[in-house]
C-alpha cells in the first residue's frame, strides 16, 4: 500500500468519524426530543384523567342546584312533608358523591371579590362593608381538584355614590 493510498484511507476514515459523530449528536437530540415529547404526553394524559368527568359533573351540579331550590322553597313554606325529606337526603347523597370526586363549593360570602373564582353580576351600595366584598351569592360556584369548573355568580359591595361624589368634589 502506498503512502498516497494510506493518506486517502486516513482521510476517508476521518470523514467517516465526523459523519459518525454528527449522527450520534443528532441521535442524542432526537432522544432528548422524544423524552420531552413523552413527558408532555404523560402530563396531558394525567390532566385528561384528572378532569375526564368534568362534563358529567357540570350536569350533576345543575341537578344539585334544582334540588337545593326545592329544599329551600319547602323550608320557607314550613313543609315537613316526607317527600321534602327525601329530596334533602338525595341532595346530601349527591353532595357526598361530588366531594368524593374532588368537587367542592366555593366559599365566597364575605370574601374579597376574586375574578378567577367569582362572576359579579351586580354592585350594591353598602356602608360598613369593605368595597369589592362579596355580599350575595346568586349561584354557587365549584372547584374540582384545584380547578374552578363553575365560578360563583355574586353581587359585590361598593361605596355609596354620594361618598364617591363627595370625594370627587373635595379633590
Phi and psi in degrees as a GROMACS rama.xvg file:
@    title "Ramachandran Plot"
@    xaxis  label "Phi"
@    yaxis  label "Psi"
@TYPE xy
-85.8799  165.042  UNK-2
-64.4882  -32.8662  UNK-3
-65.6751  -43.2768  UNK-4
-66.4256  -39.714  UNK-5
-63.1942  -42.6228  UNK-6
-63.6193  -40.8236  UNK-7
-64.3715  -41.9746  UNK-8
-65.4966  -41.0812  UNK-9
-64.5335  -39.9548  UNK-10
-63.6404  -43.0881  UNK-11
-64.4953  -39.4091  UNK-12
-63.1262  -44.6384  UNK-13
-62.4069  -41.1107  UNK-14
-62.3012  -43.0161  UNK-15
-67.9321  -35.2565  UNK-16
-62.6208  -44.2966  UNK-17
-62.4968  -45.1601  UNK-18
-61.8393  -41.2995  UNK-19
-62.2562  -43.8209  UNK-20
-63.583  -39.8173  UNK-21
-62.2127  -43.3875  UNK-22
-63.7683  -40.678  UNK-23
-64.7177  -42.1892  UNK-24
-62.0816  -46.7534  UNK-25
-60.5446  -40.6865  UNK-26
-62.6312  -41.669  UNK-27
-63.4521  -42.2401  UNK-28
-63.0114  -43.9264  UNK-29
-62.5243  -39.715  UNK-30
-63.9686  -42.9338  UNK-31
-65.0125  -42.5142  UNK-32
-60.6955  -41.4751  UNK-33
-64.9438  -41.9193  UNK-34
-62.129  -43.1731  UNK-35
-63.6071  -41.9109  UNK-36
-61.4458  -44.2887  UNK-37
-61.5707  -41.8775  UNK-38
-63.1799  -42.003  UNK-39
-63.204  -43.4333  UNK-40
-65.0858  -43.6376  UNK-41
-60.7127  -42.8912  UNK-42
-63.7107  -42.5095  UNK-43
-63.6905  -42.9809  UNK-44
-63.8411  -41.1365  UNK-45
-62.9456  -42.4903  UNK-46
-63.7587  -41.7518  UNK-47
-64.0976  -41.4007  UNK-48
-63.2509  -40.7993  UNK-49
-63.3144  -37.265  UNK-50
-116.846  19.3334  UNK-51
-64.0926  -27.8587  UNK-52
-89.3174  6.09733  UNK-53
-58.1582  -41.1163  UNK-54
-61.8214  -46.4456  UNK-55
-70.8272  -34.201  UNK-56
-61.1025  -41.8381  UNK-57
-59.5419  -39.5055  UNK-58
-69.4891  -37.4615  UNK-59
-65.6564  -33.31  UNK-60
-64.0926  -36.1774  UNK-61
-63.5404  -39.3193  UNK-62
-66.4599  -41.6885  UNK-63
-60.5437  -40.3724  UNK-64
-59.3777  -45.9725  UNK-65
-63.3934  -42.7363  UNK-66
-64.4354  -40.6142  UNK-67
-63.0967  -40.4077  UNK-68
-62.3224  -43.2102  UNK-69
-62.6815  -44.228  UNK-70
-65.5043  -44.9325  UNK-71
-61.4168  -41.5988  UNK-72
-63.6583  -43.6397  UNK-73
-66.2406  -39.2625  UNK-74
-65.3043  -41.1279  UNK-75
-66.4989  -26.4722  UNK-76
-89.8245  -1.90362  UNK-77
75.6635  21.0474  UNK-78
-72.6764  138.264  UNK-79
-118.922  23.1418  UNK-80
-57.8258  138.199  UNK-81
-60.3929  -27.377  UNK-82
-64.8206  -40.5764  UNK-83
-63.4009  -41.9761  UNK-84
-62.0989  -37.954  UNK-85
-64.8606  -40.5104  UNK-86
-63.9948  -42.1361  UNK-87
-60.9709  -42.4968  UNK-88
-64.674  -40.8232  UNK-89
-62.8305  -42.4318  UNK-90
-61.9204  -43.5815  UNK-91
-62.8707  -40.7452  UNK-92
-64.8694  -41.8822  UNK-93
-62.6245  -41.771  UNK-94
-62.3749  -39.254  UNK-95
-65.3925  -39.0578  UNK-96
-63.967  -44.5927  UNK-97
-61.5015  -43.53  UNK-98
-62.5653  -37.8232  UNK-99
-63.6711  -26.4778  UNK-100
-90.5056  5.59551  UNK-101
83.4401  22.3397  UNK-102
-105.141  123.115  UNK-103
-133.677  146.895  UNK-104
-69.6451  151.349  UNK-105
-84.4774  125.723  UNK-106
-83.444  114.932  UNK-107
-127.313  -25.0062  UNK-108
-60.5447  128.598  UNK-109
78.9385  0.971921  UNK-110
-96.765  156.702  UNK-111
-64.0943  145.592  UNK-112
-62.3702  131.352  UNK-113
-128.388  108.026  UNK-114
-63.2028  -15.3192  UNK-115
-81.7686  -16.2177  UNK-116
-120.69  -18.8637  UNK-117
-125.134  149.082  UNK-118
-120.73  106.381  UNK-119
-81.4711  128.028  UNK-120
-114.678  -1.84658  UNK-121
-164.879  155.66  UNK-122
-118.349  140.879  UNK-123
-126.059  127.476  UNK-124
-72.4491  124.119  UNK-125
-148.291  125.345  UNK-126
-87.1016  151.219  UNK-127
82.8371  2.66878  UNK-128
-122.588  135.864  UNK-129
-59.7453  137.443  UNK-130
-61.4204  144.797  UNK-131
65.4299  33.1641  UNK-132
-99.6613  139.753  UNK-133
-71.7159  122.316  UNK-134
-113.373  -15.0218  UNK-135
-149.254  136.039  UNK-136
-105.89  117.408  UNK-137
-84.1137  -44.7205  UNK-138
-140.686  134.683  UNK-139
-63.7978  142.909  UNK-140
-105.032  161.234  UNK-141
-137.399  148.296  UNK-142
-114.948  136.124  UNK-143
-120.888  109.072  UNK-144
49.476  59.8694  UNK-145
71.4606  2.32657  UNK-146
-114.307  130.599  UNK-147
-74.4399  114.748  UNK-148
-98.3281  -18.5537  UNK-149
-154.193  114.61  UNK-150
-70.5581  152.839  UNK-151
-71.725  137.887  UNK-152
-95.1924  120.069  UNK-153
-136.412  166.823  UNK-154
-115.142  142.6  UNK-155
-119.2  156.524  UNK-156
-85.2079  139.893  UNK-157
-131.995  159.6  UNK-158
-66.4202  154.262  UNK-159
-67.721  148.352  UNK-160
-68.0186  -27.292  UNK-161
-65.4061  -39.7824  UNK-162
-67.5912  -39.6835  UNK-163
-63.4181  -42.0118  UNK-164
-64.5874  -41.3006  UNK-165
-61.2718  -41.8664  UNK-166
-60.9981  -42.7811  UNK-167
-65.6842  -36.6807  UNK-168
-73.2559  -34.116  UNK-169
-75.017  -21.5972  UNK-170
